């Protein structure tokens, strides 16, 4: 009886650990996606600032 209970407890612990690692992987993937989106957004913002700066310079030169 005791051995079966111990085996079941070990199985439950393994399942919990596996579940946690899967959740961690999922969180890392979503973090990466969010980071990529923010990087792209920042790049687009920087590009538009750069273009505005260039337009400002050309109008001053003209």
Helices and strands as residue ranges (DSSP letters): H 2-61
